[in-house]
Amino acid sequence: MEYVYAALTLNEADAEITEDNITAVLEAAGVDVEESRVKALVAALEDVDIEEAVETAAAAPAAGGASAGGASADAGGADDAGDDADEEEADADDGDDADVPDDAGDEDEEADGEGLGNLFG
C-alpha cells in the first residue's frame, strides 16, 4: 500500500512518477524498497490518469452501503435471516468441540442479546 501512497504523493506534488522518485519517497518514509515492486507499479501506472482514477474512486459508493436500508424494511424477515445465519455458523463448526451439544452457551447468548435489545429498542 505504501507504494501506491508514494505514487499518489508524487502525483499530488506534480512530480513525475518514475522508479527513482518512487524509491526516494519510500526510502524517505523508512520503507525497505523492493525494486521489483517499484518497477511493477511504474509500469502499471504508465497509461493511468491518476486524477481521473482518484475522482472515480471517490465517487464510488462504499461496498454494502446500499443494501443496508433494504434489510430493515421488513423486521420479521430480518429476524428470520439472523436465525438462519446463526444456524449456518453452528453447522460450519470445525469439529473441535464435538463433545459439546449444539445448544451449549445459548443461555449466555440470549442474556447478551437482551442487553442489546434494551439499547436498540
MODELLER restraints for C-alpha pairs under 7 A, 6 or more apart:
rsr = mdl.restraints
at = mdl.atoms
rsr.add(forms.Gaussian(group=physical.xy_distance, feature=features.Distance(at['CA:6:A'], at['CA:22:A']), mean=5.88, stdev=0.5))
rsr.add(forms.Gaussian(group=physical.xy_distance, feature=features.Distance(at['CA:6:A'], at['CA:25:A']), mean=5.93, stdev=0.5))
rsr.add(forms.Gaussian(group=physical.xy_distance, feature=features.Distance(at['CA:6:A'], at['CA:26:A']), mean=6.46, stdev=0.5))
rsr.add(forms.Gaussian(group=physical.xy_distance, feature=features.Distance(at['CA:7:A'], at['CA:17:A']), mean=6.28, stdev=0.5))
rsr.add(forms.Gaussian(group=physical.xy_distance, feature=features.Distance(at['CA:7:A'], at['CA:22:A']), mean=6.36, stdev=0.5))
rsr.add(forms.Gaussian(group=physical.xy_distance, feature=features.Distance(at['CA:10:A'], at['CA:16:A']), mean=6.70, stdev=0.5))
rsr.add(forms.Gaussian(group=physical.xy_distance, feature=features.Distance(at['CA:10:A'], at['CA:17:A']), mean=6.27, stdev=0.5))
rsr.add(forms.Gaussian(group=physical.xy_distance, feature=features.Distance(at['CA:17:A'], at['CA:42:A']), mean=6.84, stdev=0.5))
rsr.add(forms.Gaussian(group=physical.xy_distance, feature=features.Distance(at['CA:18:A'], at['CA:42:A']), mean=6.30, stdev=0.5))
rsr.add(forms.Gaussian(group=physical.xy_distance, feature=features.Distance(at['CA:19:A'], at['CA:38:A']), mean=5.96, stdev=0.5))
rsr.add(forms.Gaussian(group=physical.xy_distance, feature=features.Distance(at['CA:19:A'], at['CA:39:A']), mean=6.29, stdev=0.5))
rsr.add(forms.Gaussian(group=physical.xy_distance, feature=features.Distance(at['CA:19:A'], at['CA:42:A']), mean=6.43, stdev=0.5))
rsr.add(forms.Gaussian(group=physical.xy_distance, feature=features.Distance(at['CA:22:A'], at['CA:38:A']), mean=6.86, stdev=0.5))
rsr.add(forms.Gaussian(group=physical.xy_distance, feature=features.Distance(at['CA:23:A'], at['CA:33:A']), mean=6.62, stdev=0.5))
rsr.add(forms.Gaussian(group=physical.xy_distance, feature=features.Distance(at['CA:26:A'], at['CA:33:A']), mean=6.61, stdev=0.5))
rsr.add(forms.Gaussian(group=physical.xy_distance, feature=features.Distance(at['CA:27:A'], at['CA:33:A']), mean=6.84, stdev=0.5))
rsr.add(forms.Gaussian(group=physical.xy_distance, feature=features.Distance(at['CA:71:A'], at['CA:78:A']), mean=6.23, stdev=0.5))
rsr.add(forms.Gaussian(group=physical.xy_distance, feature=features.Distance(at['CA:72:A'], at['CA:78:A']), mean=6.66, stdev=0.5))
